[in-house]
Amino acid sequence: MTTGVIPGGHNPEPRPTGERMPQQRHQPTGQGSPHVETRSRSSVITARAAASFEPVGRSVATARSFVRDTLQGWGFADVVDDAVVLTSELVTNAVVHAGTHADVLCLRTDDGVRIEVSDRYPEREVPLQGSAVNMGSPDREGGRGLQLCAALAARWGVEYTSTHKNVWFQLDLPERPVGTRAAGPSLPADLLPLADGRVRVAVVQIDRKGSISAWNEDAEEIFGHTAGEVTGKPLTDLAAWPHTPGTGTGIAEALQLSRWEGSYGIRGADGRVTPVYASHLRVRDTGGEPSTVCLLVRDHERAVLQTPLRVPASDTGGASDGQSSDPFEVFIGSPAPDDLDGLLQRTVERARDMLDGDSAFLLLATDDETELEVRASTGLPSARQRFARVPVEAGPGRYGSARMPAVHDDLAAVPGAVPLLAGTGMRSVVTVPLKVEGRLTGSLGVAAEAPDRYSNEEALRLQFAADRIALAVESARLGELERLRRGSLSFLVEASDLLAGTLDRDQTLALMAQMTVPTLATWCAVYTIADQASEPYLSYVLHEDEELIDGIKSLLSKVPPPDPVPTPGARVWTAPGEHAHQAALRSSMRSLGLTGGPTRQVSSGIGPTLATASAVGGETVVLPLVARNRVIGMLTLGKPTDEHFRQEILELAEDLSRRAALALDNARLYSERTAISQALQRSLLPPGTPHIEGMEVEVIYRAAGEGNEVGGDFYDVFPIADNAYGFAIGDVCGTGPNAAAVTGLARHALRLLAREGLSGPAVLERLNSAILDEGARSRFLTLLYGEMRPQEDGSAEMKVVCAGHPLPLRLRQDGTVEAAAEPQPLLGVIEDLELYEQTVTLDPGDVLLCVTDGVTERREGTRMLGDDGLADVLTTCTGLTAGAVAARIMRAVERFASDAPSDDMAILAMRVPGLQKD
């Protein structure tokens, strides 16, 4: 990957009066100067970052990291998750599907970021968005990049050159909230908003069916359509609405609202989209017929219609103009918080103050309205209650008053009526529902320590306040859920990438824990189950504070593991918290001398015990790890004291557990099959080299291929009779398991036949028949077989048969090297073989070297070691032991080429002891 950062940028020149806005789909530009959309309001490029990625799978993860680091460095945390997801899809299209380099360019502006992903396969065309083309199912494996761009990006497009295809998307920073109207100060002319010479305001009226019923002259001038051409047509035919499906307000919904203000685009007569800023007002005529009046100006002239930002209430005077204030602002205050947590906290504080209560709380409903989740409180132990859930249905201990206003004069008389207040000392409480379009979205309550504090009048006041803020709260909640969904998608993309990158069981367990801590939980424990008859085993523990890991591991080892229930979803596990509480209590009592024993000073041992109790004292949940319809373990997530998990986090953890379970099971299967393969391969190797009196024997064996211990090359040294030993070195055609099968046949057959007292040629002839009997599975085999007999005079007699194998080399004491046998036909090709053996006598200090063709055919480019190169290396081994000779030959082979060997290699060195070189 190559990267570069170019700070700064230039202000585009102001657009001349009357010039049209540029098209959203850009014309192709040269590779060296990426085209950037410019507007009259002059978006300034303040920084650039570029990177190029090779067409390999790991580049996708590297590209995600590059974009994430770049945007976080620019302070654009609001759009990081969307940018990472889109970049991941587009770079995958380039490096995986197109198989080309991917160039990524990030451009920073004042109001957002634009990212361009280019590949070098311009023939892969993408249909225009306007044509009726099915872009495919969103569930298919590939081709989702443009669908995601359409769903997540504010603007996107595709550009072509003769050598590149460039897909770009732009993400805008969240707009600042619109507030109450306010007068602005007098400004110098050069500081006033930029507009055309004549500001045109298009007035478009839409009837109850969404069709255009009125179209003024300014609308004709701006968009090019005459009133006769558009009257009666739906506005949706002309509007380019910036809408994310399923997550926001569409144009049809916006036209039904009493008032709406914002930006979108209108397609003109020439087919181009003109960005506009609009203000909608819903009205009715004297006959009661509703319609929507839309005022539209060009987007860069939005100051004409845009409502000014709110100013603090203290700066607005006393509303002397007689107009009523915004009821939302009356309750919340100004400026309104722009985040959900801030809005909810401001809400409970204002509700408490409004009714002069001692505490207040706000709960949000789940989508199915069956539970309420605590999201904000004041005057209560919020850490203990945050994200706790309360059922809505009526019944003992349930929140039965959530769907209607309720006043409880004395909670002591109705225990469990408001579970949230149990044990808090609150006696009287008033609760009201938050509803949007008749649907329960939450509950707001105010409580006091004294009984009989509230009446129906306070309930009515609180309900009015709840009605004012319900829509804003629901809108903020949906926005938060959308951000969480996008962040979850980005998280799962990276998690899947990491889990797919390893088949090691221990590393998979570590990744599972490291991905959950601290993103999803404070601590994590992984239990594994070897088989259905085994108990869950605690395999891995992780805490965000490493000093607490040993304490949690010790605590969990004393607690019975959770039951391996295959039911999907998270279930609460109370055993760790209860055990931690009891352990901390016993430790505290012992330190204070309350257990009947001698009083002791508070020792340092109580500190770790209490720290562990605090770490696991919150909510603990267990998620099953199910793979191939079997529970293979449990993923346990925990929070510190009095904390709860929010439902969105549990749903994300459940999704992660499914991916992690499959990755863990794949690692298990791979480990088992690898162990089986290695055991079978080891069974094909000789049990060991026998000690031969009067001879030095050394073997070096290397099988080609990852995970292979045995290949097509083999060797053996074994006793035949008293003072007689057989030796063999051979090479089966091919490598891997198929060749290893013939290897096993040859090695075992040689031992059996040689011990029957057959001569060398007879042994090889019967082995040849056995190989041919294998039929289609047979492979030809080169084999050097011999028998050695040490002599009383210190020499050794060798009887050798060389069947198509590289010839053995004899090294004499004087340094000369010569072949010790003649070539004969190889085995496994023809039935009738006529083989003969040759006798070689090794004098003291002589070496007989036998190798397979993986040694002599070692290559570096066009060069090959060959028989002559091997002989040259052997001449330098005079006086060395057999082990030293074999090691020097192997070093020479490895140094001859830089690449890893592609063929099996075997080296058998036999030496008659003599004088050794110092």
Stockholm file with secondary structure:
# STOCKHOLM 1.0

chainA/1-918         MTTGVIPGGHNPEPRPTGERMPQQRHQPTGQGSPHVETRSRSSVITARAAASFEPVGRSVATARSFVRDTLQGWGFADVVDDAVVLTSELVTNAVVHAGTHADVLCLRTDDGVRIEVSDRYPEREVPLQGSAVNMGSPDREGGRGLQLCAALAARWGVEYTSTHKNVWFQLDLPERPVGTRAAGPSLPADLLPLADGRVRVAVVQIDRKGSISAWNEDAEEIFGHTAGEVTGKPLTDLAAWPHTPGTGTGIAEALQLSRWEGSYGIRGADGRVTPVYASHLRVRDTGGEPSTVCLLVRDHERAVLQTPLRVPASDTGGASDGQSSDPFEVFIGSPAPDDLDGLLQRTVERARDMLDGDSAFLLLATDDETELEVRASTGLPSARQRFARVPVEAGPGRYGSARMPAVHDDLAAVPGAVPLLAGTGMRSVVTVPLKVEGRLTGSLGVAAEAPDRYSNEEALRLQFAADRIALAVESARLGELERLRRGSLSFLVEASDLLAGTLDRDQTLALMAQMTVPTLATWCAVYTIADQASEPYLSYVLHEDEELIDGIKSLLSKVPPPDPVPTPGARVWTAPGEHAHQAALRSSMRSLGLTGGPTRQVSSGIGPTLATASAVGGETVVLPLVARNRVIGMLTLGKPTDEHFRQEILELAEDLSRRAALALDNARLYSERTAISQALQRSLLPPGTPHIEGMEVEVIYRAAGEGNEVGGDFYDVFPIADNAYGFAIGDVCGTGPNAAAVTGLARHALRLLAREGLSGPAVLERLNSAILDEGARSRFLTLLYGEMRPQEDGSAEMKVVCAGHPLPLRLRQDGTVEAAAEPQPLLGVIEDLELYEQTVTLDPGDVLLCVTDGVTERREGTRMLGDDGLADVLTTCTGLTAGAVAARIMRAVERFASDAPSDDMAILAMRVPGLQKD
#=GR chainA/1-918 SS CEEEEEECCCCCCCCCTTCCCCCSSCCCCCTTSCCCCCCTTCCCCCEEEEEEECSSTHHHHHHHHHHHHHHHHHTCGGGHHHHHHHHHHHHHIIIIIICSCEEEEEEECSSEEEEEEEESCTTSCCCCTTSCCCCCCTTSSSCCHHHHHHHHCSEEEEEECSSCEEEEEEEECCCCCCCCCCCCCCCCGGGSCCCCSSCCCEEEEEETTSBEEEECHHHHHHHCCCHHHHTTSBGGGTEECCCCTTTSCCHHHHHHSSEEEEEEEEECTTSCEEEEEEEEEEEECTTCCEEEEEEEEEGGGGGGTCCCCCCCGGGSTTCTTCCCCCHHHHHHCSSCCSSHHHHHHHHHHHHHHHTTCSEEEEEEECTTSSEEEEEEEESSCHHHHTTCEEECSSSTTSCTTTTSCEEESCTTTSTTSSGGGTTSCCCEEEEEEEEETTEEEEEEEEEESSSSCCCHHHHHHHHHHHHHHHHHHHHHHHHHHHHHHHHHHHHHHHHHHHHTTCCCHHHHHHHHHHHHTTTTCSEEEEEECSSTTSCCEEEEEEESSGGGHHHHHHHHHTSCCCCCCCCSSCEECCHHHHHHHHHHHHHHHHHTTCSSSCCCCCCTTHHHHHHHHHHHSSCEEEEEEEETTEEEEEEEEECSTTCCCCHHHHHHHHHHHHHHHHHHHHHHHHHHHHHHHHHHHHHTSCSCCCCCTTCEEEEEEECCSTTCSCCSEEEEEEEEETTEEEEEEEEESSCSHHHHHHHHHHHHHHHHHHHTTCCHHHHHHHHHHHHHTTGGGCCCEEEEEEEEEECTTSCEEEEEEEESSCCCEEECTTSCEEECSCCBCCBSSCSCCCCCCEEEEECTTCEEEEECHHHHTCEETTEECHHHHHHHHHHTTTTCCHHHHHHHHHHHHHHHCSSCCSSCEEEEEEECCCCCCC
#=GC SS_cons         CEEEEEECCCCCCCCCTTCCCCCSSCCCCCTTSCCCCCCTTCCCCCEEEEEEECSSTHHHHHHHHHHHHHHHHHTCGGGHHHHHHHHHHHHHIIIIIICSCEEEEEEECSSEEEEEEEESCTTSCCCCTTSCCCCCCTTSSSCCHHHHHHHHCSEEEEEECSSCEEEEEEEECCCCCCCCCCCCCCCCGGGSCCCCSSCCCEEEEEETTSBEEEECHHHHHHHCCCHHHHTTSBGGGTEECCCCTTTSCCHHHHHHSSEEEEEEEEECTTSCEEEEEEEEEEEECTTCCEEEEEEEEEGGGGGGTCCCCCCCGGGSTTCTTCCCCCHHHHHHCSSCCSSHHHHHHHHHHHHHHHTTCSEEEEEEECTTSSEEEEEEEESSCHHHHTTCEEECSSSTTSCTTTTSCEEESCTTTSTTSSGGGTTSCCCEEEEEEEEETTEEEEEEEEEESSSSCCCHHHHHHHHHHHHHHHHHHHHHHHHHHHHHHHHHHHHHHHHHHHHTTCCCHHHHHHHHHHHHTTTTCSEEEEEECSSTTSCCEEEEEEESSGGGHHHHHHHHHTSCCCCCCCCSSCEECCHHHHHHHHHHHHHHHHHTTCSSSCCCCCCTTHHHHHHHHHHHSSCEEEEEEEETTEEEEEEEEECSTTCCCCHHHHHHHHHHHHHHHHHHHHHHHHHHHHHHHHHHHHHTSCSCCCCCTTCEEEEEEECCSTTCSCCSEEEEEEEEETTEEEEEEEEESSCSHHHHHHHHHHHHHHHHHHHTTCCHHHHHHHHHHHHHTTGGGCCCEEEEEEEEEECTTSCEEEEEEEESSCCCEEECTTSCEEECSCCBCCBSSCSCCCCCCEEEEECTTCEEEEECHHHHTCEETTEECHHHHHHHHHHTTTTCCHHHHHHHHHHHHHHHCSSCCSSCEEEEEEECCCCCCC
//
